[in-house]
Amino acid sequence: MGFWSGERLEQELPKLVEDFHRDRIDCASYRLRLGGQAFITSDRFVDSKPSDPLVTELKDKSPTQIPAGQFAFLLTLETVKVPSNAIALISIRSGYKFGGLMNVSGFHVDPGWEGKLLFSVYNAGPQPISLERGDEMFLIVYADLDRWSDFLYDGKAKNRDKIEAKLISGMIGQVFSPIYLQRQVKDLTDEIGKQSRELYAWKKAGIVITAVVSSVAALLIPAVSWLGFSEPGRALLGGWVSDSIELANRRAAERTSKVSNSPIKPAAPRDGGSTKPAERIPMEGPKKQTPYPQDTNKPKS
């Protein structure tokens, strides 16, 4: 098996590659361009609406990006054929590889293939990778087989000209990439830092409150001791207690005098009786005890 040289490519590819151009021959390979469709995974699919488009239609001078840690399906602009006596190998150009873009799809094209090529790629780099329709980002290499083969590709992807929905149905959702996990760890670290700062603030406030209470206690304890145990303190405390009791007694006497001087209205009769106040019946005092009468029958001496 021998790889096709640049001269062989120039001779054969006009019949095998659509819109062939000699300037795209790169030594023993040919540069293929990015086509008009791309599917790129993203966090937006988690909250996307059913009406949101899944496949991005690429236009000239309208770049798109593959975010770090995301997958993508990229369709070539050219339609490619592989004759039955050859096999093709495909890859991504080194400039995109150095940015972290990896080809995770197949690396060969079977004899008998005809259609656009679909590349499955993953951005393993730390930064988004910008793409634009018409970018020369893929390479194809042809090699001879030892004979004309009857085992030719005849699968469902033959004559592909777009990204089919069945290919992307399993890719809609959150991609748990290292970048996603790194973001989750960062969010968790930020939350822990926030909780630590709040805990430190409460701890600092507790220290301040403890210091204030200790200072107040340091001032109150000598004052209470002075009031309770020294002669001037007891005199002052006793005078304050005496004044308080006297004031309370004075206010109680004032309230009693106000109640006794207030007029009392007679109660209304219940059954239409007279409203004339009842006569006051004088109470009898204690009866005088009469002396025991002398016994008249007692004989005189």
Stockholm file with secondary structure:
# STOCKHOLM 1.0

chainA/1-301         MGFWSGERLEQELPKLVEDFHRDRIDCASYRLRLGGQAFITSDRFVDSKPSDPLVTELKDKSPTQIPAGQFAFLLTLETVKVPSNAIALISIRSGYKFGGLMNVSGFHVDPGWEGKLLFSVYNAGPQPISLERGDEMFLIVYADLDRWSDFLYDGKAKNRDKIEAKLISGMIGQVFSPIYLQRQVKDLTDEIGKQSRELYAWKKAGIVITAVVSSVAALLIPAVSWLGFSEPGRALLGGWVSDSIELANRRAAERTSKVSNSPIKPAAPRDGGSTKPAERIPMEGPKKQTPYPQDTNKPKS
#=GR chainA/1-301 SS CCBCCHHHHHHHHHHHBTTCCGGGEETTEEEEEEEEEEEECCGGGGSCCTTSCSSEECBTTBCEEECTTCEEEEEEEEEEECCTTEEEEEEECHHHHHTTEEECSCSEECTTCEEEEEEEEEECSSSCEEECTTCEEEEEEEEECSSCCSCCCCSTTTTCCSCCHHHHGGGCSCCCCHHHHHHHHHHHHHHHHHHHHHHHHHHHHHHHHHHHHHHHHHHHHHHHHHHHHSHHHHHHHHHHHHHHHHHHHHHHHHHHHHHHHSCCCCCCCSSSCCCSCCCCCCCCCCCCCCCCCCCTTSCCC
#=GC SS_cons         CCBCCHHHHHHHHHHHBTTCCGGGEETTEEEEEEEEEEEECCGGGGSCCTTSCSSEECBTTBCEEECTTCEEEEEEEEEEECCTTEEEEEEECHHHHHTTEEECSCSEECTTCEEEEEEEEEECSSSCEEECTTCEEEEEEEEECSSCCSCCCCSTTTTCCSCCHHHHGGGCSCCCCHHHHHHHHHHHHHHHHHHHHHHHHHHHHHHHHHHHHHHHHHHHHHHHHHHHHSHHHHHHHHHHHHHHHHHHHHHHHHHHHHHHHSCCCCCCCSSSCCCSCCCCCCCCCCCCCCCCCCCTTSCCC
//
